[in-house]
Amino acid sequence: MNIERPGRRRPRIELIPMIDTIFFVLVFFVVASVSMVHQRGMRVELPTAATGERAQEGRVDITVRADGSLFLDKQPMTREALRPTLQGLLSASPELLIVVNADRKAEHGWVVEVMDSARRAGARAVTIAIRPGREQ
């Protein structure tokens, strides 16, 4: 008796599981990179304004807390040391944007003093951070 064997099937690469695996790896790296975004400011309660814009890169954040304490890119700073430190940063990058993150309960005089120090240090662009709000 002669039994016919089916011909040997040629191996093939299955694309669907490979595409699923590559997609999973891509999603993993996207989620991982989003969670690694560097937040430069301190946690303060910002005031709301309807005319706010997003700040660009090449900036320095100065945080004024409600108790009057100052931070330069999350590093504690005294009022006396703020101007010389900003002068050093601005000499390296004259187009640096200074963003003042002032708590809404911080005294107005402290915020003005910080902005004045930044201007006297040679900053061309000084802005106040706000939380975007709705127009009324």
C-alpha positions in Angstrom: 0.0 0.0 0.0 1.3 3.4 -1.0 0.4 6.2 1.5 0.8 9.7 0.1 2.3 12.1 2.5 1.4 15.7 2.2 4.2 17.8 0.8 6.4 19.6 3.3 5.0 23.0 4.1 7.4 25.8 3.8 7.9 27.8 7.0 6.5 31.3 7.0 6.9 34.3 9.3 3.6 35.2 10.9 3.3 39.0 10.8 0.3 39.6 13.0 2.0 38.5 16.3 5.1 40.4 15.4 3.1 43.6 14.7 1.3 43.2 18.0 4.6 42.9 19.8 6.2 45.9 18.1 3.0 48.0 18.9 3.2 46.9 22.6 6.8 48.0 22.8 6.1 51.3 21.1 3.2 52.0 23.6 5.5 51.1 26.5 8.1 53.6 25.5 5.6 56.3 24.8 4.1 55.9 28.2 7.5 55.7 29.9 8.8 58.9 28.2 5.7 60.8 29.1 6.1 59.9 32.8 9.7 61.1 32.7 8.8 64.7 31.7 10.9 67.1 33.8 8.7 69.6 35.8 10.7 72.6 36.6 8.5 74.7 38.8 7.5 74.2 42.4 3.9 73.4 43.5 2.1 76.7 44.0 -1.5 77.8 43.6 -1.3 80.0 40.5 -3.9 82.8 39.7 -6.2 82.3 36.8 -6.2 84.4 33.6 -8.0 84.0 30.3 -5.2 85.5 28.1 -2.4 83.0 29.0 0.1 81.5 26.6 2.3 78.4 26.9 5.9 79.1 27.7 8.7 77.8 25.5 12.0 76.1 26.3 15.1 78.1 27.3 13.6 79.4 30.5 14.3 79.8 34.2 11.5 79.4 36.8 11.5 81.5 39.9 8.9 80.4 42.5 7.6 82.7 45.1 5.6 80.8 47.8 2.9 82.3 50.0 5.4 82.5 52.9 7.8 84.6 50.8 10.4 81.8 50.2 12.1 81.9 46.8 13.2 79.0 44.6 15.2 79.1 41.4 14.4 76.0 39.4 13.4 74.2 42.6 16.6 75.2 44.4 16.2 77.4 47.5 17.4 81.0 46.9 17.7 84.1 49.0 16.7 87.5 47.7 20.2 88.8 47.9 21.6 85.9 45.8 18.9 86.0 43.2 20.2 88.9 41.1 23.9 87.7 40.8 22.7 84.2 40.0 20.4 85.5 37.3 23.3 87.6 35.9 25.4 84.5 35.5 22.7 82.6 33.8 21.9 85.5 31.5 25.5 86.1 30.5 25.6 82.5 29.2 22.2 82.8 27.5 21.0 86.4 26.9 17.6 85.3 25.4 16.6 83.4 28.5 13.0 83.7 29.5 12.4 84.3 33.3 9.1 82.8 34.5 7.8 83.9 37.9 5.6 81.3 39.5 4.0 83.3 42.3 1.4 81.7 44.7 -1.8 83.7 44.6 -1.5 84.4 48.3 2.1 85.7 48.0 2.5 89.4 48.8 2.5 91.6 45.7 5.6 93.4 46.9 7.6 90.1 46.9 6.6 89.4 43.3 7.5 92.9 42.2 10.9 92.6 43.9 11.6 89.3 42.1 10.6 90.8 38.7 12.7 93.9 39.4 15.7 91.7 40.3 15.3 89.8 37.1 15.1 93.0 35.0 18.2 94.6 36.8 20.1 91.4 36.1 19.6 92.0 32.4 16.6 89.8 31.5 14.8 90.9 28.4 11.8 88.7 28.9 10.1 88.3 32.3 6.7 86.8 32.6 4.3 85.6 35.3 2.9 82.1 35.2 -0.8 81.7 35.4 -3.3 78.8 35.3 -5.3 79.1 32.1 -9.0 80.0 32.8 -12.1 80.7 30.9 -13.2 84.1 29.6 -16.0 85.7 31.4 
